[in-house]
Amino acid sequence: MFRVINYFFQSIVIYSFFLIGKILGIRVSRKFFSFLFLLFGPIFKSKNIINNNLNIFSKRNPSLNKKKIIFDMWENYGKTFIEYIFLNYLRNNDSNITVTGETNLLEATQKDKHVIFISGHFANFEMMSMVISKKIPLAIIYRPLNNIFLNPFMEFLRKKYICPNQIKKGINGVRDAIDFIKKKHSIALMIDQRVSEGEKINFFDEIALTTTLPAQLSNKFNLDIIPVYIERDENDNFKIEFQKIIKAKNFQNKLELTKELNRILEKMIVRNPGQWIWTHNRWKQ
């Protein structure tokens, strides 16, 4: 009961923030909420988790500036948060989005061939699916919010402005993903979060529970995999990059393929660590 009450008041605060953001407009809101998240984010999210994650990351990247990474993360967090209320604007005014590597997308999807897109929670990660769904039939695997008062609204925004085909993470979600694949839809999912039923695979030289779903689907249905990367610049423009196509047949099994996907994700994080979400307990066993 306490949790439900807590969720209710959380949703009131967030809906109030969305209203304030709508009044202020996207430019002012980005500045205001990046400041707000810098100020209050560390209060609500565990500093220990962030520091532990960065300590693992720093073993291979000793010259990193942890304070700057944390600063950049909260700044991007705040901007991404308030951009949800401006998804309609972002979808209809995509002049601030630059796409590279589109030939990889065209090559993989020629002759109605569908693929699997993988990525992580970089910059405003929703922009990647938004761009893809404009070009080809797509379904997205996502994790619903725990907050029962906020989740329906977020699902509404995602379905209307990002991609109409939303698949809830879980066993039923896998079945839904297979149904969409059989209907010639491509599948997009994030592979950077801990999955309790995942395999123990190295991630920055530490064991992390990792989803093997992209590898399983790729093997079962002979689907190419395309890693997608997004980055926000200082002017809040986005660069989306479709990377080199990965073919399951080039790997011995799902574990070898998943290891390769983790290595690709590592390279993405190293490019701009301040735009990845370090608050998730990625290495929890």
Contacts in CASP RR format, 6 or more apart in sequence:
PFRMAT RR
TARGET T0000
AUTHOR 0000-0000-0000
METHOD contacts of the structure
MODEL  1
MFRVINYFFQSIVIYSFFLIGKILGIRVSRKFFSFLFLLFGPIFKSKNII
NNNLNIFSKRNPSLNKKKIIFDMWENYGKTFIEYIFLNYLRNNDSNITVT
GETNLLEATQKDKHVIFISGHFANFEMMSMVISKKIPLAIIYRPLNNIFL
NPFMEFLRKKYICPNQIKKGINGVRDAIDFIKKKHSIALMIDQRVSEGEK
INFFDEIALTTTLPAQLSNKFNLDIIPVYIERDENDNFKIEFQKIIKAKN
FQNKLELTKELNRILEKMIVRNPGQWIWTHNRWKQ
4 148 0 8 1.000
7 146 0 8 1.000
7 147 0 8 1.000
7 148 0 8 1.000
7 149 0 8 1.000
7 150 0 8 1.000
8 149 0 8 1.000
10 147 0 8 1.000
10 149 0 8 1.000
10 150 0 8 1.000
11 147 0 8 1.000
11 149 0 8 1.000
11 150 0 8 1.000
14 150 0 8 1.000
15 150 0 8 1.000
15 153 0 8 1.000
17 33 0 8 1.000
17 81 0 8 1.000
17 82 0 8 1.000
18 82 0 8 1.000
18 84 0 8 1.000
18 85 0 8 1.000
20 29 0 8 1.000
20 32 0 8 1.000
21 28 0 8 1.000
21 29 0 8 1.000
21 32 0 8 1.000
21 33 0 8 1.000
21 82 0 8 1.000
21 85 0 8 1.000
22 85 0 8 1.000
24 32 0 8 1.000
25 86 0 8 1.000
26 82 0 8 1.000
26 83 0 8 1.000
26 86 0 8 1.000
26 89 0 8 1.000
29 82 0 8 1.000
29 85 0 8 1.000
29 86 0 8 1.000
30 78 0 8 1.000
30 79 0 8 1.000
30 82 0 8 1.000
30 83 0 8 1.000
30 236 0 8 1.000
32 82 0 8 1.000
33 78 0 8 1.000
33 79 0 8 1.000
33 81 0 8 1.000
33 82 0 8 1.000
34 74 0 8 1.000
34 75 0 8 1.000
34 76 0 8 1.000
34 77 0 8 1.000
34 78 0 8 1.000
34 79 0 8 1.000
36 78 0 8 1.000
37 74 0 8 1.000
37 75 0 8 1.000
37 77 0 8 1.000
37 78 0 8 1.000
37 81 0 8 1.000
38 71 0 8 1.000
38 74 0 8 1.000
38 75 0 8 1.000
41 74 0 8 1.000
41 77 0 8 1.000
42 74 0 8 1.000
45 279 0 8 1.000
46 279 0 8 1.000
49 278 0 8 1.000
49 279 0 8 1.000
49 280 0 8 1.000
49 281 0 8 1.000
50 70 0 8 1.000
50 73 0 8 1.000
50 278 0 8 1.000
50 279 0 8 1.000
51 66 0 8 1.000
52 283 0 8 1.000
53 278 0 8 1.000
53 280 0 8 1.000
53 281 0 8 1.000
53 282 0 8 1.000
53 283 0 8 1.000
54 64 0 8 1.000
54 66 0 8 1.000
54 69 0 8 1.000
54 70 0 8 1.000
54 278 0 8 1.000
56 204 0 8 1.000
56 205 0 8 1.000
56 206 0 8 1.000
56 283 0 8 1.000
57 64 0 8 1.000
57 204 0 8 1.000
57 269 0 8 1.000
57 273 0 8 1.000
58 64 0 8 1.000
58 66 0 8 1.000
59 204 0 8 1.000
59 205 0 8 1.000
60 204 0 8 1.000
60 205 0 8 1.000
61 270 0 8 1.000
61 273 0 8 1.000
64 273 0 8 1.000
68 274 0 8 1.000
69 273 0 8 1.000
69 274 0 8 1.000
69 278 0 8 1.000
70 274 0 8 1.000
70 278 0 8 1.000
72 273 0 8 1.000
72 274 0 8 1.000
72 275 0 8 1.000
73 274 0 8 1.000
73 275 0 8 1.000
73 276 0 8 1.000
73 277 0 8 1.000
73 278 0 8 1.000
73 279 0 8 1.000
76 123 0 8 1.000
76 124 0 8 1.000
76 232 0 8 1.000
76 274 0 8 1.000
76 275 0 8 1.000
77 277 0 8 1.000
79 124 0 8 1.000
79 232 0 8 1.000
79 236 0 8 1.000
80 123 0 8 1.000
80 124 0 8 1.000
80 125 0 8 1.000
80 126 0 8 1.000
83 90 0 8 1.000
83 124 0 8 1.000
83 126 0 8 1.000
84 126 0 8 1.000
84 154 0 8 1.000
84 157 0 8 1.000
87 126 0 8 1.000
87 130 0 8 1.000
87 157 0 8 1.000
87 160 0 8 1.000
87 161 0 8 1.000
87 162 0 8 1.000
88 160 0 8 1.000
88 161 0 8 1.000
90 96 0 8 1.000
90 127 0 8 1.000
90 130 0 8 1.000
90 161 0 8 1.000
91 130 0 8 1.000
91 161 0 8 1.000
91 162 0 8 1.000
94 131 0 8 1.000
96 235 0 8 1.000
96 236 0 8 1.000
96 237 0 8 1.000
96 238 0 8 1.000
97 127 0 8 1.000
97 131 0 8 1.000
97 237 0 8 1.000
97 238 0 8 1.000
97 239 0 8 1.000
97 240 0 8 1.000
98 237 0 8 1.000
98 238 0 8 1.000
98 239 0 8 1.000
98 240 0 8 1.000
99 131 0 8 1.000
99 240 0 8 1.000
99 241 0 8 1.000
99 242 0 8 1.000
100 239 0 8 1.000
100 240 0 8 1.000
100 241 0 8 1.000
100 242 0 8 1.000
101 241 0 8 1.000
101 242 0 8 1.000
101 243 0 8 1.000
102 242 0 8 1.000
104 226 0 8 1.000
104 242 0 8 1.000
104 243 0 8 1.000
104 244 0 8 1.000
104 245 0 8 1.000
105 132 0 8 1.000
105 135 0 8 1.000
105 136 0 8 1.000
105 226 0 8 1.000
105 242 0 8 1.000
107 245 0 8 1.000
108 115 0 8 1.000
108 224 0 8 1.000
108 226 0 8 1.000
108 245 0 8 1.000
109 115 0 8 1.000
109 135 0 8 1.000
109 136 0 8 1.000
109 186 0 8 1.000
112 184 0 8 1.000
113 224 0 8 1.000
114 136 0 8 1.000
114 137 0 8 1.000
114 181 0 8 1.000
114 184 0 8 1.000
114 185 0 8 1.000
114 186 0 8 1.000
114 187 0 8 1.000
114 223 0 8 1.000
115 186 0 8 1.000
115 223 0 8 1.000
115 224 0 8 1.000
115 225 0 8 1.000
115 226 0 8 1.000
115 245 0 8 1.000
116 186 0 8 1.000
116 187 0 8 1.000
116 188 0 8 1.000
116 189 0 8 1.000
116 214 0 8 1.000
116 217 0 8 1.000
116 218 0 8 1.000
116 223 0 8 1.000
116 224 0 8 1.000
116 225 0 8 1.000
116 226 0 8 1.000
117 128 0 8 1.000
117 129 0 8 1.000
117 132 0 8 1.000
117 138 0 8 1.000
117 186 0 8 1.000
117 187 0 8 1.000
117 188 0 8 1.000
117 189 0 8 1.000
117 225 0 8 1.000
117 226 0 8 1.000
117 227 0 8 1.000
117 228 0 8 1.000
118 188 0 8 1.000
118 189 0 8 1.000
118 190 0 8 1.000
118 191 0 8 1.000
118 214 0 8 1.000
118 225 0 8 1.000
118 226 0 8 1.000
118 227 0 8 1.000
118 228 0 8 1.000
118 261 0 8 1.000
118 264 0 8 1.000
118 265 0 8 1.000
119 125 0 8 1.000
119 128 0 8 1.000
119 188 0 8 1.000
119 190 0 8 1.000
119 191 0 8 1.000
119 192 0 8 1.000
119 227 0 8 1.000
119 228 0 8 1.000
119 229 0 8 1.000
119 230 0 8 1.000
119 268 0 8 1.000
120 190 0 8 1.000
120 191 0 8 1.000
120 192 0 8 1.000
120 265 0 8 1.000
120 268 0 8 1.000
120 276 0 8 1.000
121 190 0 8 1.000
121 192 0 8 1.000
121 193 0 8 1.000
121 276 0 8 1.000
121 277 0 8 1.000
121 280 0 8 1.000
122 229 0 8 1.000
122 230 0 8 1.000
122 231 0 8 1.000
122 268 0 8 1.000
122 272 0 8 1.000
122 275 0 8 1.000
122 276 0 8 1.000
123 230 0 8 1.000
123 231 0 8 1.000
123 232 0 8 1.000
123 238 0 8 1.000
123 275 0 8 1.000
124 230 0 8 1.000
124 232 0 8 1.000
124 238 0 8 1.000
125 190 0 8 1.000
125 230 0 8 1.000
126 158 0 8 1.000
126 162 0 8 1.000
127 230 0 8 1.000
127 238 0 8 1.000
127 240 0 8 1.000
128 188 0 8 1.000
128 228 0 8 1.000
128 230 0 8 1.000
128 240 0 8 1.000
129 138 0 8 1.000
129 140 0 8 1.000
129 162 0 8 1.000
129 163 0 8 1.000
129 188 0 8 1.000
130 161 0 8 1.000
130 162 0 8 1.000
130 163 0 8 1.000
131 240 0 8 1.000
132 138 0 8 1.000
132 163 0 8 1.000
132 186 0 8 1.000
132 188 0 8 1.000
132 228 0 8 1.000
133 162 0 8 1.000
133 163 0 8 1.000
133 164 0 8 1.000
136 186 0 8 1.000
137 165 0 8 1.000
137 183 0 8 1.000
137 184 0 8 1.000
137 185 0 8 1.000
137 186 0 8 1.000
138 163 0 8 1.000
138 165 0 8 1.000
138 185 0 8 1.000
138 186 0 8 1.000
138 187 0 8 1.000
138 188 0 8 1.000
139 163 0 8 1.000
139 165 0 8 1.000
139 166 0 8 1.000
139 167 0 8 1.000
139 176 0 8 1.000
139 177 0 8 1.000
139 180 0 8 1.000
139 185 0 8 1.000
139 186 0 8 1.000
139 187 0 8 1.000
139 188 0 8 1.000
140 158 0 8 1.000
140 162 0 8 1.000
140 163 0 8 1.000
140 165 0 8 1.000
140 166 0 8 1.000
140 167 0 8 1.000
140 187 0 8 1.000
140 188 0 8 1.000
140 189 0 8 1.000
141 167 0 8 1.000
141 168 0 8 1.000
141 169 0 8 1.000
141 173 0 8 1.000
141 177 0 8 1.000
141 187 0 8 1.000
141 188 0 8 1.000
141 189 0 8 1.000
141 190 0 8 1.000
141 213 0 8 1.000
142 158 0 8 1.000
142 166 0 8 1.000
142 167 0 8 1.000
142 168 0 8 1.000
142 169 0 8 1.000
142 189 0 8 1.000
143 168 0 8 1.000
143 169 0 8 1.000
143 193 0 8 1.000
144 151 0 8 1.000
144 155 0 8 1.000
144 168 0 8 1.000
144 169 0 8 1.000
145 151 0 8 1.000
145 154 0 8 1.000
155 166 0 8 1.000
158 166 0 8 1.000
159 166 0 8 1.000
163 188 0 8 1.000
165 180 0 8 1.000
165 185 0 8 1.000
167 173 0 8 1.000
167 176 0 8 1.000
167 177 0 8 1.000
167 180 0 8 1.000
167 187 0 8 1.000
168 176 0 8 1.000
174 213 0 8 1.000
177 187 0 8 1.000
177 213 0 8 1.000
177 217 0 8 1.000
178 217 0 8 1.000
180 187 0 8 1.000
181 187 0 8 1.000
181 217 0 8 1.000
181 221 0 8 1.000
181 223 0 8 1.000
187 217 0 8 1.000
187 223 0 8 1.000
188 228 0 8 1.000
189 211 0 8 1.000
189 213 0 8 1.000
189 214 0 8 1.000
191 210 0 8 1.000
191 211 0 8 1.000
191 214 0 8 1.000
191 261 0 8 1.000
191 262 0 8 1.000
191 265 0 8 1.000
192 265 0 8 1.000
192 276 0 8 1.000
192 280 0 8 1.000
192 282 0 8 1.000
193 280 0 8 1.000
193 282 0 8 1.000
194 208 0 8 1.000
194 209 0 8 1.000
194 280 0 8 1.000
194 281 0 8 1.000
194 282 0 8 1.000
194 283 0 8 1.000
194 284 0 8 1.000
195 209 0 8 1.000
195 210 0 8 1.000
195 211 0 8 1.000
196 209 0 8 1.000
197 209 0 8 1.000
198 209 0 8 1.000
198 210 0 8 1.000
198 211 0 8 1.000
198 212 0 8 1.000
199 209 0 8 1.000
199 210 0 8 1.000
199 212 0 8 1.000
199 255 0 8 1.000
199 258 0 8 1.000
200 207 0 8 1.000
200 208 0 8 1.000
200 209 0 8 1.000
200 210 0 8 1.000
200 285 0 8 1.000
201 207 0 8 1.000
201 208 0 8 1.000
201 210 0 8 1.000
201 255 0 8 1.000
201 258 0 8 1.000
201 259 0 8 1.000
201 262 0 8 1.000
202 208 0 8 1.000
202 259 0 8 1.000
202 262 0 8 1.000
203 210 0 8 1.000
203 262 0 8 1.000
203 265 0 8 1.000
203 266 0 8 1.000
203 282 0 8 1.000
203 283 0 8 1.000
204 266 0 8 1.000
206 283 0 8 1.000
207 283 0 8 1.000
207 285 0 8 1.000
208 262 0 8 1.000
208 282 0 8 1.000
208 283 0 8 1.000
209 284 0 8 1.000
209 285 0 8 1.000
210 258 0 8 1.000
210 262 0 8 1.000
211 258 0 8 1.000
212 254 0 8 1.000
212 255 0 8 1.000
212 258 0 8 1.000
214 225 0 8 1.000
214 257 0 8 1.000
214 258 0 8 1.000
214 261 0 8 1.000
215 248 0 8 1.000
215 251 0 8 1.000
215 254 0 8 1.000
215 255 0 8 1.000
215 257 0 8 1.000
215 258 0 8 1.000
215 261 0 8 1.000
216 254 0 8 1.000
217 223 0 8 1.000
218 224 0 8 1.000
218 225 0 8 1.000
218 246 0 8 1.000
218 248 0 8 1.000
218 257 0 8 1.000
219 248 0 8 1.000
219 253 0 8 1.000
219 254 0 8 1.000
219 257 0 8 1.000
222 248 0 8 1.000
222 249 0 8 1.000
223 248 0 8 1.000
224 245 0 8 1.000
224 246 0 8 1.000
224 247 0 8 1.000
224 248 0 8 1.000
225 245 0 8 1.000
225 246 0 8 1.000
225 247 0 8 1.000
225 248 0 8 1.000
225 257 0 8 1.000
225 261 0 8 1.000
226 242 0 8 1.000
226 243 0 8 1.000
226 245 0 8 1.000
226 246 0 8 1.000
227 243 0 8 1.000
227 244 0 8 1.000
227 246 0 8 1.000
227 261 0 8 1.000
227 264 0 8 1.000
227 265 0 8 1.000
227 268 0 8 1.000
228 240 0 8 1.000
228 241 0 8 1.000
228 242 0 8 1.000
228 243 0 8 1.000
229 240 0 8 1.000
229 241 0 8 1.000
229 243 0 8 1.000
229 268 0 8 1.000
229 271 0 8 1.000
230 238 0 8 1.000
230 239 0 8 1.000
230 240 0 8 1.000
230 241 0 8 1.000
231 238 0 8 1.000
231 239 0 8 1.000
231 241 0 8 1.000
231 271 0 8 1.000
231 272 0 8 1.000
231 275 0 8 1.000
232 238 0 8 1.000
232 275 0 8 1.000
233 239 0 8 1.000
243 264 0 8 1.000
246 257 0 8 1.000
246 260 0 8 1.000
246 261 0 8 1.000
246 264 0 8 1.000
248 257 0 8 1.000
251 257 0 8 1.000
251 260 0 8 1.000
268 276 0 8 1.000
269 276 0 8 1.000
END
